[in-house]
Amino acid sequence: MAVGYSVSPSFVEEDALSAPLDAARPLTKLLPVATSMVEVHGVKVASFTVNGVELICLPQVFELFLKHLVGGLHTVYTKLKRLDISPVVCTVEQVRVLRGLGAIQPGVNRCKLITRADFETLYRDCTNARVSNRNTGNKQTNIRLNYSPPLLSPELS
């Protein structure tokens, strides 16, 4: 559900609208696409609606929600591959719109989009991996997680 405001339309190639979203599909003719800011986990994120499917900016949601959970963007792409999620490559015009919205840095020349459902799958995977790593980590990590400091210092007891 779109929250906020709508931005001037971006463009996507017609072939991308005629079939399921696919990062490797050849693109030919430009058609307008709805651009908006949507709320994801309480934060506004740049979004494009293509063929009735809401696509959100992967680098933006990485910065907002995943960066502190995983080692880096490379880890996210590895997870996407394992989860069989194929991000959609932005057109040049979509990249310009995303830069204008502040979703990506000014020097960025390319970007990928994922569906909200795919983002939720990725987010769950990242948060579950984080909890799993804490529970099955090395002895030193487990000792640190299970350690609770004394309530009073030895001098006061």
trRosetta pair geometry for C-beta under 8 A, 3 or more apart (Angstrom, degrees):
i j d omega theta_ij theta_ji phi_ij phi_ji
1 38 7.0 138 82 -143 42 104
1 39 7.7 -17 80 39 86 95
2 6 7.2 22 171 -77 149 86
2 36 4.2 -16 -141 136 120 160
2 37 7.5 93 -164 68 80 42
2 38 5.5 -81 -118 -91 48 87
2 47 7.1 -148 -108 72 84 137
2 49 8.0 -60 -65 -44 119 127
3 36 7.8 128 47 153 37 114
3 37 6.4 -68 83 105 71 79
3 38 5.7 100 24 -140 84 41
3 39 4.4 24 22 -21 149 101
3 44 6.6 -123 90 -107 110 94
4 36 6.5 148 72 179 99 86
4 37 3.8 -17 62 70 155 111
4 38 7.5 -121 22 -69 111 26
4 39 7.9 146 -21 -47 101 83
4 44 5.7 75 -50 -132 144 133
5 36 7.0 -167 97 -142 35 78
5 37 6.5 33 45 22 63 108
6 34 6.7 -58 -143 -164 114 90
6 35 6.7 114 -166 78 68 62
6 36 5.1 -40 -105 -93 64 92
7 10 7.9 33 97 -36 108 90
7 35 4.2 -54 62 101 102 116
7 36 6.7 -177 8 -87 83 36
7 37 7.9 85 -27 -29 108 82
7 97 6.3 130 118 -160 141 111
7 100 7.6 141 -164 99 143 122
7 101 6.7 -78 -69 -76 160 112
8 35 7.1 7 74 45 38 129
8 97 7.6 -143 71 -113 82 111
9 32 3.8 7 158 -160 149 108
9 33 6.1 140 -169 55 89 41
9 34 6.6 -48 -115 -92 87 35
9 35 6.4 159 -127 2 34 99
10 32 7.3 123 70 -155 35 59
10 33 4.9 -35 73 61 86 102
10 35 5.0 92 -10 -55 103 124
10 48 6.0 -59 49 -116 136 120
10 91 7.3 152 162 59 109 114
10 93 5.1 152 -162 126 83 104
10 94 4.8 74 178 -91 147 67
10 97 4.7 -78 -84 -19 117 153
11 30 4.1 7 176 -167 131 110
11 31 6.5 144 -153 66 77 28
11 32 6.0 -51 -98 -98 67 39
11 33 6.3 150 -117 6 13 95
11 91 6.2 -77 87 86 78 157
11 93 4.7 42 37 66 94 157
11 94 7.6 -125 55 -46 53 80
12 16 5.1 -89 159 69 111 138
12 17 6.7 119 102 -47 116 97
12 27 7.7 -102 178 -142 64 127
12 30 7.1 135 68 -144 18 62
12 31 6.1 -34 66 61 69 81
12 33 4.7 62 -5 -48 108 133
12 48 7.4 120 -49 164 126 139
12 50 5.4 29 7 -121 172 117
12 91 6.0 -169 -108 -16 55 133
12 94 7.3 40 -77 -51 84 124
13 16 5.0 97 69 -3 81 105
13 17 7.8 -158 101 -4 49 86
13 27 3.2 153 11 -166 166 97
13 28 5.5 116 -168 41 117 41
13 29 6.0 107 -156 56 71 37
13 30 6.2 -48 -95 -85 50 47
13 31 7.3 71 -176 13 12 84
13 91 7.1 150 -24 -84 85 131
14 17 5.8 -61 -160 34 42 109
14 18 6.5 36 150 -24 73 109
14 28 6.0 -47 46 71 96 92
14 29 4.0 6 -1 68 120 99
14 30 7.4 -46 -31 1 80 6
14 31 5.3 97 -83 -23 72 117
15 18 5.7 -58 -146 32 37 112
15 19 7.0 -12 172 19 69 104
15 25 5.8 -169 127 155 112 115
15 26 6.3 -5 95 90 167 65
15 27 5.6 -156 50 -120 114 43
15 28 5.3 87 -20 15 114 96
15 29 7.5 114 -18 30 77 76
16 19 7.6 -87 -150 52 23 77
16 21 6.8 32 -171 -118 90 66
16 22 7.9 -152 -128 43 74 69
16 25 6.0 141 -94 90 69 138
16 27 6.0 2 -36 -109 105 98
16 50 6.5 -41 131 -179 114 132
16 51 7.4 -143 128 -24 74 123
16 88 7.6 91 -153 -156 127 129
17 31 6.2 -31 -15 53 147 146
17 50 6.6 -128 -92 179 80 84
17 51 4.6 167 -141 -71 71 106
19 22 6.9 -22 109 4 111 118
19 25 6.7 176 70 -118 122 146
21 25 8.0 -123 -166 3 35 136
21 50 6.8 93 -90 98 116 128
21 51 7.4 -169 -58 45 91 130
21 53 6.4 -109 -32 77 131 158
21 55 7.5 155 -124 -79 160 128
21 86 7.7 176 116 92 89 103
21 88 5.1 -62 180 -76 116 129
21 115 7.7 156 47 -50 153 106
22 25 4.3 100 78 -33 104 106
22 86 6.6 5 -137 115 52 145
22 88 7.6 69 66 -105 11 88
23 86 5.0 -134 -5 168 113 104
23 87 6.1 57 -80 85 129 53
23 88 5.5 -153 -86 -113 72 40
23 89 5.4 93 -150 -15 86 90
23 112 7.6 -6 -114 -135 122 111
27 91 7.4 -162 160 -93 166 107
30 91 7.8 117 -114 -164 100 165
30 93 7.7 75 -139 5 131 149
33 48 5.1 22 141 -170 127 107
33 49 6.5 178 -179 69 82 55
33 50 5.4 -15 -135 -88 125 77
33 94 7.5 -7 63 -87 140 107
34 48 6.9 141 81 -161 54 53
34 49 4.2 -2 62 43 109 110
35 46 7.4 -16 -168 -167 94 89
35 47 7.2 154 -156 86 49 53
35 48 5.6 -23 -100 -102 69 71
35 49 7.9 -146 -68 14 27 75
35 97 5.5 -99 -128 175 158 148
35 101 8.0 -147 167 -53 121 138
36 47 5.3 -24 70 67 75 101
36 49 7.3 23 14 -19 109 105
37 44 4.4 17 168 -176 116 113
37 45 6.8 147 -158 65 69 27
37 46 6.3 -41 -103 -94 68 45
37 47 6.8 133 -123 16 17 93
37 101 7.1 173 -78 -158 101 131
38 44 7.0 147 73 -147 23 62
38 45 5.8 -35 66 62 76 82
38 47 4.3 29 1 -14 115 148
38 54 6.7 50 -42 -168 167 134
38 56 6.9 -99 56 -94 122 109
38 116 7.7 -79 116 -83 149 129
39 42 6.5 4 -175 -115 105 14
39 43 6.9 140 -150 65 64 25
39 44 5.9 -40 -91 -89 61 57
39 45 7.5 120 -124 15 14 83
40 43 6.0 -36 68 65 72 79
40 44 7.9 106 20 -130 74 13
40 45 4.7 -3 14 5 121 134
40 56 6.5 53 -52 -127 148 162
40 61 6.6 -41 104 -109 157 111
40 64 7.9 102 86 100 114 147
40 65 7.7 -81 124 -38 115 143
40 116 6.9 -153 -105 -131 112 101
40 119 7.1 -29 -151 118 141 152
41 64 8.0 157 67 134 121 119
41 65 6.4 99 44 -97 154 131
41 123 8.0 179 -50 -144 139 161
43 64 5.6 -173 104 -168 159 142
43 65 7.9 -168 40 -56 140 100
45 56 5.1 25 128 -155 129 119
45 57 6.4 -155 176 37 94 92
45 60 5.6 145 -147 118 92 129
45 61 6.0 27 -134 -71 145 88
45 64 7.1 -114 -90 18 108 160
45 103 7.2 81 -165 -123 60 113
46 56 7.0 129 83 -153 54 66
46 57 4.6 36 69 -15 104 129
46 60 6.0 124 28 -4 98 167
46 97 7.6 152 -166 125 132 93
46 98 5.4 135 121 -121 165 78
46 101 4.8 119 -92 99 124 154
46 103 3.8 -55 0 -71 137 149
47 54 5.5 -11 -172 -168 126 94
47 55 6.6 148 -158 76 69 45
47 56 5.1 -34 -99 -95 83 70
47 57 7.5 -115 -75 -14 42 80
48 54 7.7 152 81 -154 40 48
48 55 4.9 -18 63 62 88 102
48 94 6.2 -30 -64 -131 151 119
48 97 8.0 98 -78 88 108 145
48 113 6.3 -47 37 -126 114 159
49 52 6.8 2 177 -122 100 15
49 53 6.9 157 -157 72 60 34
49 54 5.5 -27 -100 -94 78 61
49 55 7.4 169 -93 16 26 76
50 53 5.6 -31 71 61 72 90
50 55 5.8 8 14 -4 110 125
50 88 7.6 -127 47 123 158 170
53 115 6.0 -61 177 -106 108 109
54 115 6.6 94 79 -146 65 70
54 116 5.4 11 93 -17 115 112
55 88 6.1 -51 -137 44 148 130
55 113 3.8 48 161 157 119 127
55 114 6.6 152 -152 73 79 13
55 115 6.0 -55 -100 -85 62 50
56 60 7.3 -109 162 68 90 114
56 61 5.9 66 127 -38 122 129
56 113 6.5 152 68 -155 25 82
56 114 6.4 -32 58 65 77 67
56 115 7.6 72 13 -168 83 14
56 116 6.0 81 -12 -80 121 70
56 119 6.0 -11 55 -43 129 149
57 60 3.9 53 95 15 115 117
57 61 6.6 154 86 -11 63 84
57 98 5.6 133 -106 -132 138 126
57 103 4.6 82 50 166 173 135
57 104 6.7 -135 -175 -45 137 98
57 111 6.3 -26 -147 172 92 131
57 113 6.2 -44 -94 -104 39 76
58 61 6.1 -60 -142 42 30 101
58 62 6.1 37 157 -26 65 107
58 76 7.6 149 178 141 109 140
58 87 5.6 -15 -49 -128 151 140
58 111 7.0 166 45 179 90 79
58 112 4.6 -7 23 86 139 88
58 113 6.3 -155 -20 -103 91 19
58 114 5.3 81 -78 -5 101 102
58 119 7.9 -158 -106 -94 68 100
59 62 5.4 -52 -146 33 32 118
59 63 6.5 33 157 -18 65 103
59 73 7.4 -4 -113 -115 78 132
59 103 7.4 110 79 146 95 84
59 104 5.4 60 82 -104 138 99
59 108 7.3 -158 69 -139 174 160
59 111 5.9 -89 5 -136 121 95
59 112 7.5 112 -26 42 84 73
60 63 5.9 -53 -151 35 31 109
60 64 6.3 18 156 -9 65 113
60 98 7.6 -137 -39 -161 124 111
60 103 4.3 -50 -72 -168 137 88
60 104 6.6 -91 -57 -61 90 68
61 64 5.6 -59 -137 47 35 107
61 65 5.4 -23 -179 29 73 114
61 66 6.7 55 132 -5 75 109
61 114 7.9 -86 40 48 143 111
61 119 5.7 -51 159 -141 168 129
62 65 7.3 -79 -120 55 12 72
62 66 4.7 -56 -137 55 53 117
62 67 5.9 86 154 -56 70 81
62 73 5.9 34 -171 -102 158 87
62 76 5.8 -62 -112 -57 117 168
63 66 8.0 16 -1 47 16 78
63 67 5.6 25 -131 -35 32 132
64 67 7.8 114 32 3 17 106
65 69 7.6 -9 145 1 61 126
65 123 6.1 -30 143 -115 135 112
66 69 5.3 -76 -156 44 51 111
66 70 5.7 -7 168 17 93 111
66 76 6.0 70 141 -92 151 123
66 122 7.3 -29 -92 137 138 109
66 123 7.0 -116 -79 -105 96 69
66 126 5.4 -97 -133 -131 93 174
67 70 7.4 -82 -135 51 17 77
69 126 4.3 77 125 159 139 113
69 127 6.3 -63 -136 -78 144 54
69 129 7.7 99 164 69 102 100
69 130 5.2 -83 -153 -59 89 135
70 75 4.2 -167 169 99 119 137
70 76 6.0 138 83 -59 159 76
70 79 7.4 -93 -112 -20 152 139
70 126 5.5 -76 -45 -136 108 112
70 129 7.7 41 -92 83 89 136
71 74 7.3 -42 95 63 104 92
71 75 4.5 119 49 -35 91 142
72 75 5.4 114 56 5 57 99
72 76 7.5 -107 115 -2 41 90
73 76 5.3 -48 -154 32 43 117
73 77 6.6 42 150 -18 70 100
74 77 5.8 -53 -151 36 34 109
74 78 6.5 38 149 -20 65 104
75 78 5.5 -52 -150 35 34 114
75 79 6.4 35 151 -18 65 104
76 79 5.6 -54 -150 37 32 112
76 80 6.4 37 150 -23 65 103
76 122 7.0 44 -155 -171 89 129
76 126 7.8 -9 -105 -81 81 126
77 80 5.4 -46 -145 32 35 116
77 81 6.6 38 154 -20 63 101
78 81 5.8 -54 -153 33 31 111
78 82 6.5 28 151 -15 64 108
79 82 5.6 -57 -146 40 33 111
79 83 6.0 22 158 -10 69 112
79 122 6.2 106 121 -140 124 87
79 125 5.7 151 -169 116 125 139
79 126 6.9 10 -138 -68 172 83
80 83 5.9 -64 -142 47 27 104
80 85 4.5 -92 -156 71 78 101
80 86 7.6 123 162 -83 110 25
80 87 6.4 -19 -166 -27 155 99
80 114 7.7 -123 -122 -94 124 140
80 118 8.0 43 -131 173 93 115
80 122 6.6 -6 -84 -101 76 122
81 84 7.6 27 179 -77 31 34
81 85 7.9 -83 -55 49 20 67
83 118 7.9 132 120 -156 129 84
83 121 5.9 144 -176 136 142 120
83 122 6.6 -151 36 -85 167 71
83 125 6.2 -101 -73 -51 133 161
85 114 6.4 28 166 -138 122 125
85 118 4.6 127 -142 -155 127 118
85 121 6.7 168 -67 83 135 131
85 122 6.6 -73 26 -61 167 106
87 112 3.7 45 145 167 136 126
87 113 6.3 146 -169 64 88 34
87 114 5.0 -62 -109 -69 83 88
87 118 8.0 175 -85 126 65 151
88 112 6.5 144 69 -162 38 74
88 113 4.7 -29 63 63 96 94
88 114 7.4 160 14 -82 79 39
89 110 6.9 -30 -158 -168 96 107
89 111 7.8 128 -159 81 53 44
89 112 5.8 -43 -98 -103 46 78
90 94 3.9 -134 -165 91 100 123
90 95 5.0 128 117 -56 132 78
90 98 6.9 -48 -137 -9 163 138
90 110 6.7 163 53 -164 99 57
90 111 4.3 17 8 70 139 89
90 112 6.6 -136 -16 -88 86 24
90 113 6.1 104 -69 -24 85 102
91 94 4.7 98 50 5 74 102
91 95 7.2 -133 95 -5 41 85
92 95 5.7 -53 -153 33 33 114
92 96 6.6 35 149 -20 64 103
93 96 5.6 -50 -152 32 35 114
93 97 6.6 36 151 -18 66 102
94 97 5.6 -51 -149 36 36 112
94 98 6.3 36 152 -19 67 105
94 111 7.1 -128 115 65 101 117
94 113 7.6 -64 161 -39 147 130
95 98 5.7 -54 -147 38 31 112
95 99 6.4 33 153 -19 65 104
95 104 7.2 -55 -155 58 72 148
95 108 6.9 -142 -163 114 107 91
95 109 6.6 29 176 -177 157 31
95 110 6.4 -66 -95 -110 140 26
95 111 5.3 155 -106 11 85 111
96 99 5.8 -54 -149 35 30 111
96 100 6.3 31 152 -19 64 108
97 100 5.6 -57 -150 38 31 114
97 101 6.4 26 154 -15 66 107
98 101 5.8 -57 -145 40 31 107
98 103 4.3 -79 -165 63 83 119
98 104 4.8 38 134 11 114 109
98 108 7.9 -61 102 88 118 128
98 111 5.7 -43 61 27 166 172
99 102 7.7 40 179 -72 32 24
99 103 7.5 -82 -65 50 22 76
99 104 5.6 -56 -82 72 62 91
99 105 7.6 -22 -121 100 87 24
99 106 5.8 90 -159 -115 115 45
99 108 6.7 -174 -85 57 103 96
104 108 4.4 -81 154 53 120 153
104 111 5.6 -107 -62 -89 158 133
105 108 4.9 110 62 -24 79 104
108 111 6.3 62 146 -62 127 98
114 118 4.4 -113 173 89 110 127
114 119 5.4 136 99 -57 118 82
114 122 7.3 32 130 -8 164 142
115 118 4.5 96 56 7 83 102
115 119 7.0 -142 95 -6 45 84
116 119 5.5 -51 -150 34 35 115
116 120 6.5 37 151 -21 66 102
117 120 5.7 -51 -150 33 32 111
117 121 6.6 35 150 -19 63 103
118 121 5.5 -51 -150 35 35 114
118 122 6.3 36 151 -17 66 106
119 122 5.6 -56 -148 40 33 112
119 123 6.0 35 153 -23 68 107
120 123 5.5 -49 -141 36 31 114
120 124 6.3 34 157 -19 63 104
121 124 6.0 -54 -150 35 27 110
121 125 6.4 28 152 -19 62 108
122 125 5.6 -57 -150 36 30 113
122 126 6.3 28 154 -18 66 106
123 126 5.8 -55 -148 37 30 109
123 127 6.3 21 157 -12 66 108
124 127 6.0 -59 -143 42 28 104
124 128 5.9 26 159 -17 66 111
125 128 5.9 -56 -140 40 25 108
125 129 6.2 28 158 -21 62 109
126 129 5.8 -54 -145 36 27 111
126 130 6.5 31 154 -23 61 106
127 130 5.6 -50 -150 31 33 116
127 131 6.6 30 154 -14 65 103
128 131 5.9 -55 -148 39 34 107
128 132 6.0 34 153 -19 67 110
129 132 5.5 -55 -141 41 30 113
129 133 6.1 34 157 -23 65 105
130 133 5.9 -52 -147 33 26 110
130 134 6.7 25 153 -17 60 105
131 134 5.8 -57 -154 35 32 111
131 135 6.4 23 153 -14 66 110
132 135 5.8 -62 -146 41 30 107
132 136 6.0 -8 167 13 69 114
133 136 6.6 -73 -132 55 24 85
133 137 5.8 53 162 -67 64 95
134 137 5.9 -24 -139 -15 24 120
134 141 7.0 -140 -143 155 54 122
134 145 6.2 118 -177 -92 100 155
137 140 8.0 -80 133 67 107 66
137 141 3.5 -40 117 75 136 149
137 142 6.1 177 74 -44 89 77
137 145 7.9 114 47 -12 129 133
138 141 5.2 98 57 8 69 101
138 142 7.2 -136 102 -2 36 90
139 142 5.6 -59 -147 41 34 110
139 143 6.1 36 155 -22 69 105
140 143 5.7 -51 -146 34 29 111
140 144 6.4 29 154 -18 63 107
141 144 5.7 -57 -150 37 31 111
141 145 6.2 25 155 -16 67 108
142 145 5.7 -56 -143 40 32 108
142 146 6.0 16 162 -7 68 113
143 146 6.1 -66 -140 47 26 99
143 147 6.0 41 157 -43 64 106
144 147 5.8 -43 -143 14 26 119
150 153 7.1 126 89 -95 117 27
150 154 7.5 66 78 -56 161 66
150 157 7.8 -56 162 -52 136 134
152 156 4.5 -116 180 84 112 114
152 157 4.9 138 97 -66 126 85
153 156 5.2 81 58 11 79 102
153 157 7.5 -148 90 -18 38 88
154 157 6.0 -54 -145 23 35 112
